[in-house]
Structure formats: C-alpha cells, structure tokens
C-alpha cells in the first residue's frame, strides 16, 4: 500500500511540475515579445499576447524585470507544492479509503517547517527588493535634468539646463491619425520629450493643477505629480527608440487621453535637437516664424 501511495505521489508531482515549468518558462521567455525584440515599431508599445512585463529598456527596468521573474518563480513553486499536496490528499484520504479520520492533530517537525520555510522565502525576496528600492531612491549624479509638469490633460517638459526649452505634449486626436497609426491611438502625441541614450536623466515631477502620475512602464518609471511638490526619479536608458506611458492617476474627464511620449536618440542627435529648439525659441522671441526642426 505504501508503494502504491509513493507511486501516486510521484506521478501527481511530475504532472504538476511539468505544467508549472512550462507555464513559468513561457511567461519568463515570452516568445511573442522576443519575436519583436528588434522591431523598432514595438520598442515602447505593448504587444498582443505578451505574457510578461515589457522587455527592459533601462537599467532600473531590467532590475524590475528580473525581480518580477524571481517572484513569479517563487509563486509558481509555492502553488505547485500546495497543488501537489492537495491533489494527493484528495486521492489518499478520500472517504471510501479512510471512513474514520485519524485522531492525530499535531506534528512538531511539520509545524516548525511551515514556520521556518516561509521566513526563508521572505528573506530571499527582501534582499533584492531592498536593493531595488535603494537604487530607485538614491539618485546618482545627473547628466540631464528634465522637469515634468502634469496638466489637465497634457504633459509639459522643461529642460532648465538647456536654455529652458519648453515642450508641451498632447495626444493626437483620432481624426488626425494616419491609417497605419490607428492601432496605436491614445498613445501617440504631437510632441515628444527627447532624451539622449546612455545618460543619467533626472526627472523632477510636479503638477500644475491636480494629482497626476508620470508612468512609463517600458522604462520602469513611475512618480506622482503633486501640486506644490517636486518628486524626483531617475533613469538610464540603454537603447534608442520611442517609449510610451500614461497617466495612471484618475485626474479628471480626459484622464485616458494623457499619454507620455519619450523619444530616445543618440547624443549627437540630441545635441542637434537642443540647438534646433533653442533657435526656435529665439525666433519666437523675435516674433519670427520658426523654420528649424521641431519637437514633433
């Protein structure tokens, strides 16, 4: 009888583990996103049928991505273990086989195990979690400062150390979208915040009216924009591309139409863009029509 129970236990465990490993591998590898990894059109946008967070594009997002996969692995392992025990218990201790329940109510080694093991799991989670929190809140020396101001319902980007360049970014109305842009409606903006690649960028986030949330999940950025307060967050983006986010704080009637658009370019292209914006600003100050490159 004991041999029969052992065989049943191992068969149940094997089936559950195979399913769990397959699910975990599919989620962590995410072949759907991997297939579009080098397609510029999918760098900063969600992909249909993706199973995981967006593939990392910044230093901090990579840490979040790895931490999420660690938590997912731990969750799958715990759920698999519990599922194995439940299925085996249902089979082994069913009423037809055990009409009279056992009087045993305590098991000291088992009670010690289910107290110690969760503590060890929490410690394994806490160590990388504290490392991420530290890197998130300790801002390194910034090479570029961008002030982000939330308005109802658009974003304003100021570059105080680049001649006070001021960019207002609004969503593109549906009737102005090209046919090939229809699938990305609500994400696309008329003007983008432009950043250089491989640069420590400090965002100073605030609001001009109500509470907003500056969220760009593809870069691992999220910070509340609070009126009268400046919150700081930093990033180091390691690839060029266009990245999108949205206000994640319900901020009023047009909350759903307040996307974040960030365009990351090479350092020479960024310098050229800054020069063009400064010339535009000077031309507007003189009342002239700006003819140089815009932020569009």
C-alpha positions in Angstrom: 0.0 0.0 0.0 2.8 2.4 0.9 4.5 1.7 -2.5 1.2 2.5 -4.3 0.9 5.8 -2.4 4.5 6.7 -3.3 3.9 6.0 -7.0 0.7 8.1 -7.0 2.5 10.9 -5.2 5.4 11.0 -7.7 3.0 10.8 -10.7 1.0 13.7 -9.3 4.1 15.7 -8.6 5.5 15.0 -12.1 2.4 16.2 -13.8 2.1 19.4 -11.7 5.8 20.2 -12.1 5.7 19.8 -15.9 2.7 22.1 -16.2 4.3 24.7 -13.8 7.7 24.7 -15.5 6.0 25.0 -18.9 3.9 28.0 -17.7 6.9 29.6 -16.0 9.2 29.2 -19.0 6.6 30.6 -21.4 6.0 33.6 -19.2 9.6 34.4 -18.5 10.9 33.8 -22.0 7.8 35.4 -23.6 8.5 34.3 -27.2 5.9 36.7 -28.5 7.8 39.7 -27.3 11.1 38.1 -28.2 10.0 37.8 -31.8 9.5 41.6 -31.9 12.7 42.4 -29.9 14.5 44.1 -32.8 11.4 45.7 -34.4 11.6 49.5 -33.8 7.8 49.7 -34.1 7.4 47.6 -30.9 10.2 49.0 -28.7 8.0 51.1 -26.4 4.5 49.7 -27.1 2.6 46.6 -25.8 2.5 43.5 -28.0 -0.6 41.4 -28.5 -0.5 38.1 -26.5 2.6 39.1 -24.5 2.8 37.2 -21.2 5.3 39.2 -19.2 6.2 42.8 -18.5 7.6 44.7 -21.4 11.2 43.7 -22.2 13.6 46.1 -20.3 15.0 49.2 -21.9 16.7 50.9 -19.0 18.9 49.9 -16.1 16.2 50.1 -13.5 13.6 48.4 -15.7 16.0 45.5 -16.1 16.2 45.1 -12.3 12.4 45.2 -12.0 12.0 42.6 -14.8 14.5 40.2 -13.1 12.8 40.8 -9.7 9.4 40.1 -11.2 10.7 36.8 -12.7 12.2 35.8 -9.4 8.8 36.4 -7.6 7.0 34.6 -10.4 9.3 31.6 -10.0 8.7 31.6 -6.2 4.9 31.9 -6.6 4.9 29.0 -9.1 7.0 26.8 -6.8 4.7 27.5 -3.8 1.5 27.0 -5.8 2.9 23.8 -7.3 3.8 22.4 -3.9 0.4 23.2 -2.5 -1.3 21.8 -5.6 0.6 18.5 -5.2 -0.3 18.2 -1.6 -4.0 18.9 -2.2 -4.4 16.5 -5.1 -2.5 13.8 -3.3 -4.5 14.3 -0.1 -7.8 14.2 -2.0 -6.7 10.9 -3.5 -5.0 9.3 -0.5 -7.5 10.4 2.2 -10.8 10.1 0.4 -13.8 8.8 2.3 -14.0 5.4 0.6 -10.5 4.7 1.8 -10.5 6.4 5.1 -14.0 6.3 6.6 -12.7 7.1 10.1 -10.4 10.2 10.4 -7.1 9.9 12.3 -7.0 11.3 15.8 -3.5 12.8 15.2 -3.8 16.6 15.3 -0.2 17.8 15.8 3.2 17.2 14.1 6.0 19.3 15.7 8.5 18.9 12.8 5.9 19.9 10.3 4.9 22.9 12.3 8.5 24.0 12.6 9.0 23.6 8.8 6.0 25.6 7.8 7.1 28.4 10.1 10.8 28.4 9.0 10.4 27.9 5.3 8.2 31.0 4.7 10.6 33.1 6.7 13.4 31.9 4.4 11.3 32.7 1.3 10.6 36.2 2.7 14.3 36.8 3.2 15.1 35.7 -0.3 12.5 38.2 -1.5 13.6 41.0 0.8 17.3 41.2 -0.3 16.8 42.1 -4.0 13.7 44.2 -3.1 15.8 46.4 -0.8 18.5 46.7 -3.4 15.9 47.9 -6.0 14.4 50.4 -3.5 17.8 51.8 -2.8 18.7 52.2 -6.5 15.3 53.7 -7.1 15.5 56.4 -4.4 19.2 57.2 -4.4 19.7 59.5 -7.4 23.2 59.4 -9.0 24.8 62.4 -10.5 22.6 63.6 -13.2 23.8 64.4 -16.7 20.5 65.9 -17.7 17.6 67.4 -15.7 14.1 67.4 -17.1 11.2 69.0 -15.2 7.9 67.2 -15.9 4.7 69.1 -15.2 1.3 67.4 -15.3 -1.7 69.5 -16.6 -5.3 68.7 -17.3 -4.7 66.9 -19.7 -1.3 67.0 -21.1 2.4 66.9 -20.1 4.9 69.7 -20.2 8.6 69.0 -20.3 11.2 71.7 -19.4 14.9 71.5 -19.8 16.3 74.0 -17.3 20.0 73.4 -18.1 19.4 73.5 -21.9 18.2 77.1 -22.2 14.8 76.4 -20.6 13.4 74.5 -23.5 9.7 74.0 -23.0 7.8 71.2 -24.7 4.0 70.7 -24.4 2.9 67.2 -25.3 -0.7 66.4 -26.1 -2.4 63.3 -27.5 -3.1 63.2 -31.2 -6.9 63.3 -31.9 -8.3 60.3 -33.7 -9.3 62.3 -36.8 -5.7 63.4 -37.3 -4.2 59.9 -37.2 -2.9 58.2 -40.4 -4.4 54.8 -41.2 -1.3 52.9 -40.1 -1.4 54.8 -36.7 -5.0 53.8 -35.7 -3.8 50.7 -33.8 -1.7 53.0 -31.5 -4.4 55.6 -30.8 -4.3 57.2 -27.3 -0.5 56.5 -27.2 0.7 58.9 -29.9 1.5 62.5 -29.0 2.1 65.6 -31.1 5.4 66.4 -29.4 7.8 64.1 -27.6 10.2 64.5 -24.7 13.6 63.9 -26.3 16.4 62.3 -24.3 19.9 61.1 -25.1 20.8 57.4 -24.8 23.3 56.1 -22.2 22.7 59.2 -20.0 21.7 59.6 -16.3 18.5 61.6 -16.6 16.8 63.2 -13.5 13.1 63.8 -13.8 11.6 66.5 -11.4 7.9 65.7 -11.4 5.2 68.1 -10.3 1.7 69.2 -11.3 0.0 72.5 -12.2 -3.5 71.6 -11.1 -4.4 68.1 -9.7 -2.5 64.9 -8.8 -1.2 63.1 -11.9 1.0 60.0 -12.2 4.0 60.0 -14.6 4.2 56.4 -15.6 6.4 54.9 -18.3 6.3 51.1 -17.6 8.6 50.3 -20.5 11.4 52.3 -18.8 10.5 51.4 -15.2 9.4 54.9 -14.3 6.5 55.9 -12.0 6.2 59.0 -9.9 3.2 61.0 -8.7 2.9 64.6 -9.9 1.6 66.6 -6.9 0.8 70.3 -7.0 3.2 72.4 -5.0 5.7 69.5 -4.6 8.6 68.2 -6.6 9.2 64.5 -6.7 12.4 63.1 -8.2 13.0 59.9 -10.2 15.9 59.0 -12.5 16.6 56.7 -15.4 19.5 55.5 -17.6 18.1 54.3 -20.9 20.4 52.0 -22.8 18.7 51.8 -26.3 17.3 54.3 -28.8 13.6 54.2 -29.6 10.2 55.8 -28.8 8.6 54.8 -25.4 5.1 55.4 -24.3 3.3 55.6 -20.9 0.2 57.1 -19.5 -1.1 59.0 -16.5 -2.1 56.2 -14.0 -3.9 58.5 -11.6 -7.5 59.3 -12.3 -7.2 63.1 -12.8 -10.4 64.1 -14.4 -12.6 63.9 -17.5 -9.7 63.4 -20.1 -7.6 61.2 -17.9 -7.5 58.4 -20.5 -6.1 60.8 -23.1 -2.9 61.9 -21.3 -0.1 59.7 -22.7 3.6 60.1 -22.1 5.8 60.1 -25.2 9.6 59.8 -24.8 11.9 59.6 -27.8 15.5 58.4 -27.0 18.1 59.4 -29.6 21.9 59.3 -29.9 23.8 62.0 -28.1 24.8 63.9 -31.4 21.1 63.8 -32.4 20.1 65.1 -29.0 22.6 68.0 -29.2 21.2 68.8 -32.7 17.6 68.7 -31.3 18.6 71.0 -28.4 20.2 73.5 -30.8 17.1 73.5 -33.0 14.8 74.1 -30.1 16.9 77.0 -28.9 16.8 78.5 -32.3 13.0 78.1 -32.4 12.8 79.7 -29.0 14.9 82.7 -30.2 12.9 83.0 -33.4 9.6 83.1 -31.4 11.0 85.7 -29.0 11.8 87.9 -32.1 8.3 87.3 -33.4 9.6 85.3 -36.4 8.3 82.0 -37.8 10.5 79.1 -36.7 11.6 77.1 -39.6 14.1 74.7 -37.9 13.5 71.2 -36.7 10.5 71.0 -34.3 10.0 68.5 -31.5 7.3 66.7 -33.4 
